[in-house]
Amino acid sequence: MHDSDFGSCYTVKKYESKKHEDENGWKHQPIILKPLSTDSTYEKIVLEDEDTSTFKVLGTFECVLE
């Protein structure tokens, strides 16, 4: 995956997915990584089935420490 907003392979986006269930179980349909920015030039990244096989979450954002 390549983040065209920053030209790198790492990005911070909000994870959103829809799941589809059938007789074989469930799967994502698709995974959407949304930018949480007021800058409208940042684009969402949509991951389809073939993209998710190499997708790896490196961390999660929980909160801002004061």
Backbone as JSON, one array per atom type, in Angstrom:
{
  "sequence": "MHDSDFGSCYTVKKYESKKHEDENGWKHQPIILKPLSTDSTYEKIVLEDEDTSTFKVLGTFECVLE",
  "N": [[0.84, -1.17, 0.0], [0.46, 2.23, -0.7], [0.7, 5.49, 0.46], [-0.53, 8.13, -1.05], [-0.84, 10.75, -0.25], [1.32, 11.47, 1.37], [3.47, 10.2, 0.24], [4.58, 7.84, 1.23], [4.81, 4.6, 2.87], [3.48, 4.49, 5.21], [0.78, 5.57, 7.24], [-1.63, 7.59, 9.01], [-4.81, 7.04, 9.68], [-8.41, 6.91, 10.04], [-9.91, 3.85, 10.74], [-12.31, 2.02, 9.03], [-14.73, -0.43, 8.41], [-16.84, -2.58, 6.49], [-18.69, -5.5, 6.94], [-19.35, -8.64, 5.43], [-21.41, -11.43, 5.57], [-21.62, -14.88, 4.88], [-22.37, -18.34, 4.02], [-19.83, -19.36, 4.38], [-18.62, -17.91, 6.35], [-17.43, -14.69, 7.54], [-16.31, -11.66, 5.87], [-14.34, -8.74, 5.14], [-15.69, -5.88, 3.44], [-15.62, -3.21, 1.71], [-12.4, -2.35, 3.3], [-11.97, 0.83, 4.63], [-9.82, 3.53, 4.92], [-9.88, 6.46, 6.47], [-8.99, 9.9, 6.3], [-8.53, 12.06, 9.09], [-8.83, 15.01, 8.96], [-8.96, 18.56, 8.49], [-8.16, 19.43, 6.11], [-9.11, 19.19, 2.91], [-7.78, 18.01, 0.79], [-6.6, 15.62, 1.42], [-7.0, 12.17, 0.85], [-9.22, 9.34, 1.11], [-8.26, 5.92, 1.67], [-8.98, 2.99, 0.03], [-9.28, -0.37, 0.66], [-9.44, -3.36, -0.98], [-10.3, -6.89, -1.34], [-7.89, -8.18, -2.37], [-5.94, -6.38, -1.56], [-5.9, -6.52, 1.22], [-4.41, -8.7, 2.04], [-1.75, -8.05, 2.34], [-1.83, -5.96, 4.06], [-1.06, -4.36, 7.12], [-1.57, -3.59, 10.47], [0.15, -1.33, 12.43], [-0.08, 0.02, 14.78], [-2.35, 1.53, 17.18], [-4.3, 4.46, 17.74], [-5.12, 5.77, 20.8], [-5.57, 7.91, 22.69], [-4.87, 11.38, 23.5], [-2.13, 12.3, 25.42], [-1.83, 14.31, 28.28]],
  "CA": [[0.0, 0.0, 0.0], [1.22, 3.48, -0.8], [-0.09, 6.66, 0.82], [-0.19, 9.17, -2.02], [-0.83, 12.06, 0.4], [2.64, 11.75, 1.93], [4.5, 9.52, -0.52], [5.24, 6.81, 2.03], [4.03, 3.38, 3.1], [2.88, 4.6, 6.54], [-0.24, 6.61, 7.29], [-2.53, 7.59, 10.15], [-6.16, 7.24, 9.18], [-9.46, 6.23, 10.8], [-10.24, 2.55, 10.16], [-13.74, 1.72, 8.92], [-14.96, -1.57, 7.52], [-18.15, -3.21, 6.43], [-18.49, -6.94, 6.88], [-20.36, -9.43, 4.72], [-21.43, -12.8, 6.08], [-22.31, -15.89, 4.08], [-22.25, -19.68, 4.59], [-18.41, -19.65, 4.65], [-18.14, -17.02, 7.41], [-17.52, -13.27, 7.2], [-15.12, -11.01, 5.33], [-14.47, -7.29, 4.98], [-16.24, -5.53, 2.14], [-14.16, -3.15, 1.8], [-11.84, -1.59, 4.42], [-11.74, 2.22, 4.23], [-8.98, 4.31, 5.82], [-10.3, 7.85, 6.26], [-8.19, 10.94, 6.95], [-9.24, 12.91, 10.04], [-8.19, 16.29, 8.73], [-9.79, 19.61, 7.91], [-7.61, 19.66, 4.77], [-9.89, 18.33, 2.02], [-6.96, 17.38, -0.25], [-6.26, 14.25, 1.83], [-7.98, 11.24, 0.32], [-9.37, 8.05, 1.79], [-7.63, 4.76, 1.03], [-9.92, 1.88, 0.02], [-8.61, -1.66, 0.52], [-10.32, -4.46, -1.42], [-9.85, -8.22, -0.92], [-6.5, -8.48, -2.69], [-5.08, -5.46, -0.82], [-5.86, -6.82, 2.65], [-3.47, -9.78, 2.35], [-0.45, -7.46, 2.71], [-2.11, -4.86, 4.96], [-0.66, -4.67, 8.48], [-1.74, -2.5, 11.42], [1.34, -1.22, 13.27], [-0.44, 0.61, 16.07], [-3.66, 2.18, 17.26], [-4.32, 5.7, 18.51], [-6.11, 5.67, 21.85], [-5.91, 9.22, 23.24], [-3.78, 12.34, 23.64], [-1.68, 12.42, 26.82], [-1.61, 15.71, 28.66]],
  "C": [[0.88, 1.24, 0.0], [0.29, 4.65, -0.49], [0.31, 7.82, -0.08], [-0.18, 10.57, -1.4], [0.57, 12.44, 0.89], [3.78, 11.05, 1.2], [5.25, 8.46, 0.26], [4.33, 5.6, 2.17], [3.39, 3.37, 4.48], [1.88, 5.74, 6.53], [-1.03, 6.49, 8.59], [-3.91, 7.97, 9.62], [-7.14, 6.54, 10.12], [-9.88, 4.99, 10.04], [-11.76, 2.38, 10.16], [-13.9, 0.52, 8.0], [-16.41, -2.0, 7.59], [-17.9, -4.69, 6.26], [-19.66, -7.6, 6.17], [-20.27, -10.86, 5.23], [-22.2, -13.7, 5.12], [-22.08, -17.25, 4.73], [-20.8, -20.07, 4.94], [-17.83, -18.79, 5.77], [-18.28, -15.57, 6.98], [-16.21, -12.79, 6.59], [-15.4, -9.52, 5.21], [-14.93, -6.97, 3.56], [-16.45, -4.04, 2.03], [-13.71, -2.52, 3.13], [-11.53, -0.19, 3.9], [-10.92, 2.91, 5.31], [-9.23, 5.77, 5.53], [-9.37, 8.83, 6.97], [-9.06, 11.74, 7.92], [-8.58, 14.28, 10.01], [-9.19, 17.29, 8.2], [-9.31, 19.97, 6.51], [-8.28, 18.68, 3.8], [-9.07, 17.68, 0.91], [-6.52, 15.97, 0.13], [-7.37, 13.31, 1.39], [-8.06, 9.97, 1.15], [-8.65, 6.98, 0.99], [-8.62, 3.6, 1.15], [-9.15, 0.6, -0.25], [-9.65, -2.71, 0.14], [-9.68, -5.78, -1.0], [-8.37, -8.47, -1.16], [-5.52, -7.59, -1.94], [-4.91, -5.86, 0.64], [-4.88, -7.93, 3.0], [-2.1, -9.25, 2.76], [-0.6, -6.29, 3.68], [-1.75, -5.25, 6.38], [-0.85, -3.43, 9.36], [-0.52, -2.49, 12.35], [1.04, -0.64, 14.64], [-1.82, 1.21, 16.01], [-3.54, 3.43, 18.11], [-5.44, 5.59, 19.52], [-6.54, 7.03, 22.39], [-4.65, 10.11, 23.26], [-3.42, 12.42, 25.12], [-1.43, 13.89, 27.12], [-0.43, 15.86, 29.59]]
}
